[in-house]
Amino acid sequence: MYRRTHNYIRAYRKRAGLSQDELALLLGCRSGTKVSRYERHARTPTLETALACQAIFGVPVHELFPGMYREVEQVTHARAQTLARQLRSTPGTPLPERKAQLLDMMGAPRDVIAHPRNYEAYTR
């Protein structure tokens, strides 16, 4: 598991001048204890909480929770590779081009996905 900087909730909260209790109120929590747990990675925020953080701080969820994003991304890429292998190994079943491209892109390095020209070179 990647644990270096799992989230930036504390940094953005402090930059905004909010206490844990104040952020908790904005997130719809009863107390700052839950915010403390998010900041220490003792609790995983719900999708609703992560999106509320995005709305509060104006920062995309994947930037607020980079560690969690990397973990989810790695697992999802591995699943995409497994699915691609399964689909390609089924005899007599053509793999539609759109599906093949999606699965190939999911397994591609980030710089390939970010730049279409890199993707064209990657898939050759």
Backbone as CSV, one residue per row, in Angstrom:
resi,resn,N_x,N_y,N_z,CA_x,CA_y,CA_z,C_x,C_y,C_z
1,MET,0.829,-1.194,0.000,0.000,0.000,0.000,0.870,1.253,0.000
2,TYR,0.463,2.238,-0.737,1.188,3.495,-0.820,0.675,4.406,0.276
3,ARG,1.569,4.825,1.185,1.095,5.600,2.331,1.782,6.946,2.493
4,ARG,2.699,7.318,1.596,3.474,8.527,1.823,2.582,9.727,2.138
5,THR,1.925,10.311,1.193,0.985,11.395,1.468,-0.368,10.902,1.013
6,HIS,-1.114,10.366,1.951,-2.377,9.765,1.571,-3.439,10.813,1.279
7,ASN,-3.414,11.929,2.007,-4.358,13.005,1.699,-3.810,14.352,2.177
8,TYR,-4.411,15.392,1.628,-3.999,16.759,1.958,-5.094,17.526,2.690
9,ILE,-5.986,16.816,3.345,-7.099,17.482,4.034,-6.578,18.465,5.084
10,ARG,-5.640,18.035,5.888,-5.116,18.916,6.945,-4.488,20.179,6.351
11,ALA,-3.688,20.015,5.300,-3.020,21.173,4.691,-4.039,22.165,4.134
12,TYR,-5.038,21.682,3.437,-6.048,22.587,2.873,-6.929,23.190,3.964
13,ARG,-7.225,22.411,4.996,-8.029,22.935,6.100,-7.283,24.078,6.783
14,LYS,-6.005,23.862,7.064,-5.211,24.902,7.740,-5.051,26.130,6.844
15,ARG,-4.803,25.891,5.552,-4.656,27.007,4.615,-5.920,27.848,4.564
16,ALA,-7.078,27.197,4.722,-8.362,27.915,4.712,-8.682,28.538,6.064
17,GLY,-7.864,28.244,7.084,-8.103,28.808,8.406,-9.263,28.156,9.134
18,LEU,-9.582,26.920,8.774,-10.696,26.211,9.416,-10.204,25.295,10.531
19,SER,-10.970,25.219,11.590,-10.685,24.223,12.632,-11.271,22.890,12.176
20,GLN,-10.914,21.824,12.868,-11.488,20.520,12.552,-12.998,20.529,12.775
21,ASP,-13.446,21.197,13.833,-14.885,21.283,14.103,-15.618,22.055,13.000
22,GLU,-15.010,23.127,12.516,-15.647,23.912,11.454,-15.736,23.114,10.150
23,LEU,-14.662,22.414,9.815,-14.698,21.582,8.610,-15.720,20.468,8.786
24,ALA,-15.785,19.915,9.981,-16.770,18.859,10.249,-18.188,19.365,9.982
25,LEU,-18.486,20.570,10.426,-19.806,21.151,10.186,-20.080,21.269,8.684
26,LEU,-19.085,21.745,7.923,-19.250,21.874,6.476,-19.446,20.517,5.801
27,LEU,-18.819,19.486,6.362,-18.929,18.134,5.802,-20.185,17.404,6.274
28,GLY,-20.874,17.993,7.247,-22.079,17.350,7.773,-21.777,16.344,8.863
29,CYS,-20.646,16.485,9.517,-20.262,15.597,10.625,-20.603,16.277,11.947
30,ARG,-20.715,15.480,12.988,-21.072,16.037,14.300,-19.906,16.707,15.012
31,SER,-18.689,16.190,14.786,-17.536,16.779,15.485,-16.278,16.676,14.639
32,GLY,-15.252,17.363,15.091,-13.974,17.354,14.396,-13.224,16.046,14.535
33,THR,-13.705,15.158,15.375,-13.039,13.863,15.565,-12.958,13.102,14.248
34,LYS,-14.037,13.126,13.494,-14.057,12.414,12.216,-13.056,13.046,11.244
35,VAL,-12.973,14.372,11.243,-12.008,15.071,10.393,-10.596,14.667,10.789
36,SER,-10.335,14.592,12.074,-9.026,14.155,12.551,-8.697,12.756,12.034
37,ARG,-9.678,11.892,12.048,-9.460,10.521,11.554,-9.176,10.512,10.053
38,TYR,-9.845,11.365,9.303,-9.546,11.468,7.869,-8.116,11.956,7.672
39,GLU,-7.743,12.978,8.433,-6.410,13.564,8.284,-5.302,12.569,8.623
40,ARG,-5.560,11.698,9.585,-4.550,10.712,10.008,-4.656,9.389,9.251
41,HIS,-5.552,9.332,8.304,-5.825,8.122,7.528,-6.283,6.970,8.422
42,ALA,-6.973,7.304,9.478,-7.549,6.291,10.360,-8.957,5.944,9.897
43,ARG,-9.491,6.741,8.983,-10.838,6.511,8.455,-10.849,6.916,6.982
44,THR,-11.512,6.121,6.173,-11.635,6.420,4.747,-12.907,7.230,4.528
45,PRO,-12.782,8.377,3.876,-13.979,9.195,3.643,-14.909,8.532,2.628
46,THR,-16.189,8.787,2.789,-17.168,8.314,1.812,-17.008,9.142,0.545
47,LEU,-17.611,8.691,-0.528,-17.594,9.465,-1.764,-18.216,10.838,-1.531
48,GLU,-19.303,10.884,-0.778,-19.968,12.156,-0.484,-19.023,13.108,0.258
49,THR,-18.282,12.590,1.219,-17.335,13.421,1.975,-16.208,13.904,1.076
50,ALA,-15.677,13.005,0.230,-14.590,13.391,-0.681,-15.057,14.485,-1.643
51,LEU,-16.272,14.339,-2.159,-16.808,15.361,-3.068,-17.092,16.666,-2.335
52,ALA,-17.514,16.570,-1.072,-17.731,17.786,-0.275,-16.400,18.513,-0.067
53,CYS,-15.338,17.762,0.167,-14.002,18.376,0.311,-13.612,19.094,-0.979
54,GLN,-13.911,18.473,-2.104,-13.631,19.107,-3.392,-14.414,20.410,-3.513
55,ALA,-15.681,20.393,-3.126,-16.514,21.594,-3.204,-16.013,22.681,-2.252
56,ILE,-15.566,22.286,-1.081,-15.106,23.255,-0.074,-13.790,23.898,-0.488
57,PHE,-12.826,23.073,-0.903,-11.474,23.573,-1.170,-11.224,23.916,-2.634
58,GLY,-12.127,23.500,-3.524,-11.944,23.788,-4.945,-10.795,23.017,-5.569
59,VAL,-10.512,21.853,-5.021,-9.410,21.018,-5.494,-9.988,19.656,-5.874
60,PRO,-9.602,19.118,-7.035,-10.137,17.809,-7.443,-9.833,16.716,-6.413
61,VAL,-10.741,15.773,-6.310,-10.625,14.684,-5.330,-9.306,13.947,-5.469
62,HIS,-8.864,13.684,-6.690,-7.621,12.927,-6.858,-6.394,13.703,-6.359
63,GLU,-6.501,15.019,-6.266,-5.404,15.814,-5.707,-5.511,15.921,-4.185
64,LEU,-6.720,15.896,-3.650,-6.908,15.923,-2.199,-6.515,14.598,-1.560
65,PHE,-6.754,13.507,-2.273,-6.494,12.164,-1.755,-5.578,11.399,-2.709
66,PRO,-4.345,11.879,-2.937,-3.490,11.251,-3.940,-3.086,9.810,-3.603
67,GLY,-2.881,9.520,-2.343,-2.510,8.159,-1.964,-3.627,7.179,-2.252
68,MET,-4.834,7.556,-1.867,-5.991,6.701,-2.118,-6.209,6.557,-3.620
69,TYR,-6.037,7.659,-4.351,-6.209,7.623,-5.797,-5.219,6.644,-6.423
70,ARG,-3.954,6.707,-6.010,-2.933,5.798,-6.565,-3.286,4.341,-6.284
71,GLU,-3.741,4.066,-5.080,-4.106,2.686,-4.732,-5.254,2.192,-5.600
72,VAL,-6.289,3.006,-5.734,-7.450,2.630,-6.550,-7.031,2.492,-8.012
73,GLU,-6.206,3.409,-8.475,-5.738,3.385,-9.860,-4.959,2.098,-10.152
74,GLN,-4.061,1.711,-9.258,-3.258,0.506,-9.464,-4.129,-0.741,-9.511
75,VAL,-5.057,-0.864,-8.585,-5.945,-2.027,-8.551,-6.820,-2.072,-9.800
76,THR,-7.336,-0.912,-10.208,-8.196,-0.846,-11.388,-7.418,-1.193,-12.648
77,HIS,-6.185,-0.719,-12.754,-5.360,-1.054,-13.917,-5.084,-2.554,-13.973
78,ALA,-4.818,-3.147,-12.836,-4.587,-4.593,-12.804,-5.838,-5.345,-13.250
79,ARG,-6.990,-4.897,-12.812,-8.247,-5.530,-13.226,-8.476,-5.368,-14.725
80,ALA,-8.126,-4.195,-15.259,-8.283,-3.946,-16.702,-7.389,-4.894,-17.498
81,GLN,-6.173,-5.100,-17.030,-5.270,-6.024,-17.714,-5.811,-7.445,-17.662
82,THR,-6.361,-7.844,-16.527,-6.962,-9.175,-16.396,-8.136,-9.326,-17.357
83,LEU,-9.003,-8.320,-17.406,-10.151,-8.368,-18.301,-9.700,-8.439,-19.760
84,ALA,-8.711,-7.637,-20.121,-8.206,-7.647,-21.497,-7.674,-9.027,-21.869
85,ARG,-6.902,-9.635,-20.964,-6.377,-10.988,-21.225,-7.514,-11.984,-21.398
86,GLN,-8.511,-11.894,-20.523,-9.646,-12.821,-20.607,-10.396,-12.652,-21.928
87,LEU,-10.649,-11.412,-22.317,-11.387,-11.163,-23.551,-10.596,-11.587,-24.786
88,ARG,-9.291,-11.361,-24.755,-8.453,-11.722,-25.909,-8.231,-13.228,-26.009
89,SER,-8.354,-13.936,-24.904,-8.108,-15.375,-24.928,-9.362,-16.198,-25.229
90,THR,-10.513,-15.544,-25.310,-11.751,-16.252,-25.616,-11.833,-16.444,-27.130
91,PRO,-11.726,-17.701,-27.602,-11.742,-17.936,-29.047,-13.095,-17.584,-29.667
92,GLY,-13.013,-17.001,-30.859,-14.225,-16.681,-31.600,-14.963,-15.448,-31.123
93,THR,-14.413,-14.755,-30.133,-15.057,-13.549,-29.628,-14.197,-12.347,-29.994
94,PRO,-14.637,-11.554,-30.980,-13.839,-10.387,-31.348,-13.900,-9.330,-30.244
95,LEU,-12.788,-8.671,-30.047,-12.721,-7.604,-29.048,-12.968,-6.286,-29.775
96,PRO,-14.113,-5.635,-29.526,-14.398,-4.370,-30.213,-13.269,-3.356,-29.998
97,GLU,-12.983,-2.571,-31.030,-11.868,-1.625,-31.004,-11.970,-0.632,-29.852
98,ARG,-13.166,-0.091,-29.591,-13.325,0.882,-28.500,-12.976,0.261,-27.162
99,LYS,-13.431,-0.962,-26.952,-13.144,-1.644,-25.686,-11.651,-1.937,-25.571
100,ALA,-11.036,-2.380,-26.661,-9.600,-2.664,-26.658,-8.797,-1.404,-26.335
101,GLN,-9.183,-0.277,-26.945,-8.476,0.979,-26.681,-8.605,1.401,-25.218
102,LEU,-9.813,1.286,-24.675,-10.029,1.656,-23.277,-9.163,0.800,-22.363
103,LEU,-9.184,-0.489,-22.553,-8.413,-1.386,-21.692,-6.916,-1.163,-21.852
104,ASP,-6.470,-0.911,-23.091,-5.049,-0.628,-23.316,-4.638,0.671,-22.632
105,MET,-5.489,1.699,-22.725,-5.173,2.983,-22.096,-5.123,2.847,-20.574
106,MET,-6.006,2.022,-20.021,-6.031,1.867,-18.565,-4.742,1.232,-18.072
107,GLY,-4.097,0.441,-18.897,-2.843,-0.185,-18.503,-1.626,0.623,-18.889
108,ALA,-1.847,1.745,-19.576,-0.742,2.564,-20.056,-0.208,3.482,-18.962
109,PRO,1.065,3.857,-19.068,1.618,4.842,-18.119,0.879,6.170,-18.220
110,ARG,0.916,6.969,-17.149,0.179,8.238,-17.100,0.519,9.182,-18.241
111,ASP,1.806,9.301,-18.609,2.177,10.249,-19.660,1.584,9.848,-21.004
112,VAL,1.333,8.564,-21.182,0.705,8.093,-22.415,-0.753,8.518,-22.444
113,ILE,-1.431,8.394,-21.334,-2.846,8.743,-21.253,-3.037,10.248,-21.389
114,ALA,-2.142,11.027,-20.810,-2.289,12.479,-20.799,-2.083,13.106,-22.176
115,HIS,-1.344,12.457,-23.048,-1.017,13.040,-24.346,-1.386,12.074,-25.466
116,PRO,-2.399,12.405,-26.280,-2.860,11.520,-27.344,-1.754,11.056,-28.282
117,ARG,-0.781,11.923,-28.571,0.321,11.498,-29.458,1.108,10.359,-28.827
118,ASN,1.300,10.408,-27.511,2.003,9.335,-26.831,1.209,8.038,-26.918
119,TYR,-0.122,8.137,-26.844,-0.972,6.947,-26.919,-0.823,6.281,-28.274
120,GLU,-0.812,7.091,-29.337,-0.653,6.521,-30.681,0.661,5.756,-30.787
121,ALA,1.733,6.326,-30.254,3.038,5.648,-30.293,3.019,4.410,-29.378
122,TYR,2.354,4.501,-28.253,2.299,3.400,-27.285,1.596,2.178,-27.862
123,THR,0.556,2.405,-28.669,-0.255,1.299,-29.181,0.293,0.700,-30.472
124,ARG,1.335,1.286,-31.037,1.909,0.728,-32.279,2.721,-0.492,-32.001
